[in-house]
């Protein structure tokens, strides 16, 4: 099972499991196709969008664990 951290790059996360995209969009990250987001860490993206990165990482890890 994949585990992500706040340092995980958005592009890498989408390569791990692209079905996580709706979860990220629901959290407020609507620019997943933006070239900048592909090289940006989850923590940096959360900071830009005013999202709690710890909560998002927990939610994504729970989602990934449920899919394993």
Secondary structure as the mmCIF struct_conf table of DSSP 4:
data_model
#
loop_
_struct_conf.conf_type_id
_struct_conf.id
_struct_conf.beg_label_comp_id
_struct_conf.beg_label_asym_id
_struct_conf.beg_label_seq_id
_struct_conf.end_label_comp_id
_struct_conf.end_label_asym_id
_struct_conf.end_label_seq_id
TURN_TY1_P TURN_TY1_P1 UNK A 6 UNK A 7
BEND BEND1 UNK A 8 UNK A 8
STRN STRN1 UNK A 9 UNK A 9
HELX_RH_AL_P HELX_RH_AL_P1 UNK A 10 UNK A 16
HELX_RH_3T_P HELX_RH_3T_P1 UNK A 18 UNK A 20
HELX_RH_AL_P HELX_RH_AL_P2 UNK A 21 UNK A 27
TURN_TY1_P TURN_TY1_P2 UNK A 28 UNK A 28
TURN_TY1_P TURN_TY1_P3 UNK A 32 UNK A 33
BEND BEND2 UNK A 34 UNK A 34
HELX_RH_AL_P HELX_RH_AL_P3 UNK A 35 UNK A 38
TURN_TY1_P TURN_TY1_P4 UNK A 39 UNK A 39
BEND BEND3 UNK A 40 UNK A 40
STRN STRN2 UNK A 41 UNK A 41
HELX_RH_AL_P HELX_RH_AL_P4 UNK A 42 UNK A 49
TURN_TY1_P TURN_TY1_P5 UNK A 50 UNK A 50
HELX_RH_AL_P HELX_RH_AL_P5 UNK A 53 UNK A 67
#
